Amino acid sequence: MFPESPSGCRRNTHYIHSSSWKTAYKGIVPQEYLDKLKNDFWVPAFEKWISDNIIISKLVYADNEAIGCIAYGKSRDISLPDWGEIVSIYALPKYFGRGFGKALLVNAINDLHHKGFENIYLWVLEENLQAQKFYGKNGFSKSEDKLPYEISGEKLIHLRFIHQQKD
């Protein structure tokens, strides 16, 4: 796993994000939105967050290609100031189910715990049952927290999943 620079995020993370979104969220997020999704959609936010040390972005490689990424850091939720947050985790679709996501997630969890965050959360779309199963297998549990979200006029719900450090 390798940390990503702000300039690297333009080449790597955002291509991975958009490719993953178009596959993982098919049938969940409006297709019109996915069809128009540009590879550089997330660039301004991620470049700023990385430059300002708000998040850490790491990449995993296979066959000399960046194929997966994770972004994490201190909670952006002001009601949970002492928590860590997994902001995003994605892989190129041809690498789904091959263990790269788990490797990224375990690395981020360990790093956040090492930085003193006993509790970590992330958001999962309510209809993304595959992701919910993945996080459940990796020590996360669904909380009661829900976050309404809208994409292209369609209302979606994010569910908060939490991970607590075990002594």
C-alpha positions in Angstrom: 0.0 0.0 0.0 1.3 3.4 -0.9 0.2 6.9 0.2 -1.2 9.1 -2.5 0.0 12.6 -3.3 -2.5 15.3 -4.2 -1.3 15.2 -7.8 -1.6 11.4 -7.9 -5.3 11.6 -7.0 -6.0 13.1 -10.4 -4.5 10.1 -12.2 -5.5 7.2 -9.9 -8.1 7.6 -7.2 -10.7 9.3 -9.4 -10.5 6.8 -12.2 -10.9 4.0 -9.7 -13.8 5.8 -8.0 -15.7 6.5 -11.2 -15.1 3.0 -12.6 -16.2 1.4 -9.3 -19.3 3.6 -9.0 -20.5 2.7 -12.5 -20.4 -1.0 -11.6 -21.1 -1.2 -7.9 -24.0 1.3 -7.9 -25.7 0.1 -11.0 -29.4 -0.2 -10.1 -28.9 1.8 -6.9 -27.8 5.3 -8.2 -29.7 6.7 -11.1 -28.2 5.3 -14.4 -28.3 8.8 -16.0 -26.0 10.1 -13.2 -23.6 7.1 -13.6 -23.5 7.5 -17.4 -22.4 11.2 -17.0 -20.0 10.6 -14.2 -16.6 12.0 -15.1 -13.3 10.5 -13.9 -12.2 13.8 -12.4 -15.5 14.5 -10.4 -13.8 14.1 -7.0 -10.5 15.7 -7.8 -11.0 19.2 -6.2 -12.3 17.9 -2.9 -9.7 15.1 -2.6 -6.8 17.3 -3.6 -7.8 19.8 -0.9 -8.4 17.2 1.8 -5.0 15.5 1.1 -3.1 18.8 0.9 -4.8 20.0 4.1 -4.0 16.7 5.9 -7.8 16.0 6.5 -7.6 12.6 4.9 -5.0 10.0 4.0 -5.4 8.4 0.6 -3.7 5.1 -0.1 -3.5 2.9 -3.2 -3.0 -0.8 -3.7 -1.3 -2.0 -6.9 -1.5 -5.2 -9.0 0.3 -5.7 -12.3 2.0 -2.3 -11.9 -1.4 -0.6 -12.0 -3.2 1.3 -9.2 -6.3 -0.9 -8.8 -7.8 0.1 -5.4 -7.9 3.1 -3.1 -9.0 4.1 0.3 -9.4 7.5 2.0 -9.7 7.9 5.7 -8.9 10.2 8.6 -10.3 12.0 11.6 -14.1 12.2 11.6 -15.7 14.9 9.5 -18.8 14.6 11.6 -18.6 17.3 14.3 -20.8 15.2 16.6 -18.1 12.5 16.6 -14.9 14.5 17.1 -12.9 11.6 18.6 -13.8 9.1 15.9 -11.9 8.0 12.8 -13.8 7.8 9.5 -13.4 5.7 6.3 -14.4 8.2 3.7 -14.2 5.9 0.7 -12.9 2.6 -0.5 -13.1 1.4 -4.1 -11.4 -1.0 -6.5 -11.5 -1.4 -10.2 -14.3 -3.7 -11.1 -12.1 -6.5 -12.5 -10.5 -6.7 -9.1 -13.7 -7.0 -7.0 -13.7 -10.0 -4.7 -10.0 -10.6 -4.9 -9.0 -9.4 -1.4 -7.7 -6.0 -2.3 -10.6 -4.2 -0.6 -10.0 -6.2 2.6 -6.3 -5.4 2.5 -7.0 -1.6 2.1 -9.7 -1.7 4.9 -7.5 -3.6 7.4 -4.6 -1.3 6.7 -6.8 1.8 7.3 -8.4 0.4 10.5 -4.9 -0.4 11.9 -3.6 3.0 11.0 -6.6 4.8 12.6 -6.3 2.7 15.8 -2.6 3.4 15.9 -3.4 7.1 15.6 -5.6 6.7 18.7 -9.1 6.4 17.2 -10.9 3.6 19.1 -14.0 4.0 17.1 -14.3 4.2 13.3 -17.3 4.8 11.1 -18.2 4.8 7.5 -21.4 5.3 5.4 -23.0 2.7 3.2 -25.9 3.1 0.8 -28.9 1.3 2.2 -29.5 -0.6 -1.0 -25.8 -1.7 -1.3 -26.2 -5.1 0.4 -23.0 -6.4 -0.9 -21.0 -3.6 0.8 -23.0 -4.1 4.0 -22.0 -7.8 4.0 -18.4 -6.9 3.3 -18.2 -4.5 6.2 -20.0 -6.9 8.5 -17.4 -9.6 7.7 -14.7 -7.1 8.6 -15.8 -6.2 12.1 -18.3 -3.3 11.3 -21.9 -3.3 12.6 -24.8 -1.2 11.5 -25.8 1.6 13.8 -29.2 3.4 13.9 -27.8 6.5 12.2 -29.1 7.3 8.7 -28.2 10.1 6.4 -30.6 11.0 3.6 -28.9 11.8 0.3 -30.1 12.8 -3.1 -28.6 12.1 -6.5 -30.3 13.3 -9.7 -33.6 13.8 -7.8 -33.6 10.3 -6.4 -33.6 9.9 -2.6 -31.0 7.5 -1.2 -30.2 6.6 2.4 -26.7 6.1 3.8 -26.4 3.9 6.9 -23.6 4.4 9.4 -21.5 1.3 10.1 -19.2 1.4 13.1 -16.0 -0.5 14.1 -14.8 -0.5 17.7 -11.3 -1.4 18.8 -11.2 -4.6 20.7 -9.0 -4.8 23.8 
